[in-house]
Amino acid sequence: MSRAKRKDRLMTGIFYAIGWIMLAFLLYLTLTIIFDGLKGFQWDFLGAAGNGIFNQFFNTIYLVFLSLLVSVPIGIGAGVYLAEYAKEGKFLTIFEISIESLSSLPSIVIGLFGYLAFIIWTGMSWNILAGALTISILSIPLITTETNNAIRALPVEYKEGSLGLGATKSETIRKVLIPAAMPQILTGVIMAAGRGFGEAAALLYTSGQSTYINWQNFWKVTSPTSPLNPFRSGETLSLHIWVMRTEGALNPSATQIANFTSAVLVVLALLFTLVTRRISDRMRKRNNGGN
């Protein structure tokens, strides 16, 4: 018995050590990126002209928002289908293999498909909507998998209790299962948004590397220079980092701009994760009867 306890303590210590090492590495990486970004900071980096990255900052948030509008409903719907409607058989096996294959495809391949489907076939030039749809292809498998796992992990009493009270299956799914599983579903949304924030290869062929915005035309969505026009080209923060690093010789402040853009991108992703986690924790407490 004492030998088993020693092994248990040893393995527990090893896993604790691995966890702390990974946490320390993550903190070191994050703080290094933020410190390097602030070290060469200039106030004109905050602007929308010249060396400013405000336009790229807006493009990133707008593109991720559009991609989530597409991927979240489809991903949750596909996850619900797998958990509640799909029957065991060859079709379900093929469906699951397709999702796994799609989630493992390199983003550059998805980017080329997006260029073919949303640029070449439609006859349009680079635009934010094409980039958002391409990112959605990358995000849907993540949200689908998390939704499927979350619903399957719920106690069977949730479903049986709802059906026993006279609710239909669709009502049970909409009003009981999905709300109860929403904290874990948000994990998939966080991963999908994180991939959208940091993606560059797929956007290189779809959203473009230029940004022309007239903020006075903010609500004139049909204007080609309106920030809200999804059919204009839009360089994101991740693409801007790539451009500054590959074309640095054309701009003497390229390294400082790239470092500051990296810091902004990291902080943006962290803030989104923290806010979403906060919402997820509140949902979890409410589902468990807490305040």
Disulfide bonds with the S-S distance in Angstrom:
none
